[in-house]
């Protein structure tokens, strides 16, 4: 099965959008523990593929909810 360059480009762009969304969300959010902001940024930077996915699943629970 041959994946064309266009398919790889689409996945690359989608990943970049997901990565930027997570990074901006981390920077704009307040967390229960201020160290969590730094920890999530490091996870996003160093766990390239799994970092943004982990943040979307687990990171939302560590934020301060604004009502």
Backbone torsions as a table, in degrees:
resi	resn	phi	psi	omega
1	UNK	NA	123.5	-175.9
2	UNK	-105.0	115.8	176.4
3	UNK	-88.6	121.1	-179.5
4	UNK	-70.9	165.7	179.3
5	UNK	-62.0	-29.6	179.2
6	UNK	-65.9	-39.4	179.4
7	UNK	-65.8	-44.0	178.7
8	UNK	-64.0	-39.5	178.3
9	UNK	-62.7	-42.1	179.1
10	UNK	-62.3	-46.2	178.4
11	UNK	-63.8	-37.2	178.0
12	UNK	-63.9	-43.5	179.0
13	UNK	-66.7	-42.9	178.6
14	UNK	-62.5	-40.7	177.7
15	UNK	-64.2	-42.5	-179.7
16	UNK	-63.1	-40.3	177.8
17	UNK	-64.1	-44.1	178.1
18	UNK	-61.8	-43.9	-179.3
19	UNK	-62.7	-45.8	179.2
20	UNK	-65.6	-40.3	178.1
21	UNK	-59.4	-47.1	-179.3
22	UNK	-64.2	-43.6	-179.1
23	UNK	-64.0	-43.9	178.4
24	UNK	-65.7	-40.3	179.0
25	UNK	-63.1	-39.9	177.9
26	UNK	-64.1	-46.5	-177.0
27	UNK	-66.2	-32.0	-177.5
28	UNK	-88.5	-11.7	-173.5
29	UNK	-94.8	155.5	171.4
30	UNK	-103.4	135.0	-178.6
31	UNK	-110.0	157.9	178.1
32	UNK	-60.8	-38.5	176.9
33	UNK	-119.1	121.3	-176.2
34	UNK	-60.2	-27.2	177.8
35	UNK	-65.6	-23.7	-179.5
36	UNK	-64.1	-31.4	178.2
37	UNK	-61.8	-47.6	178.6
38	UNK	-65.0	-41.8	179.9
39	UNK	-61.4	-45.2	179.9
40	UNK	-66.3	-36.5	177.0
41	UNK	-63.1	-43.6	178.4
42	UNK	-64.2	-39.1	177.9
43	UNK	-64.0	-44.0	179.7
44	UNK	-62.1	-39.8	-177.7
45	UNK	-72.8	-41.1	-171.5
46	UNK	-98.4	-25.3	176.0
47	UNK	-102.4	75.0	-167.1
48	UNK	-50.2	-54.6	-175.6
49	UNK	-84.6	-43.6	-175.0
50	UNK	-82.3	-22.7	-177.5
51	UNK	-58.1	-55.6	179.3
52	UNK	-62.7	-36.4	179.1
53	UNK	-67.5	-43.1	178.1
54	UNK	-62.3	-39.7	179.5
55	UNK	-63.9	-44.2	-180.0
56	UNK	-62.2	-34.4	-178.7
57	UNK	-84.2	-46.6	-171.8
58	UNK	-103.6	-29.3	-172.0
59	UNK	-69.2	-29.3	-177.8
60	UNK	-63.9	-26.2	-179.6
61	UNK	-74.7	-20.3	-176.7
62	UNK	-95.3	3.2	-179.9
63	UNK	-90.1	155.8	174.2
64	UNK	-80.0	126.4	-178.8
65	UNK	-82.9	127.8	177.9
66	UNK	-97.5	124.5	-178.9
67	UNK	-109.1	NA	NA
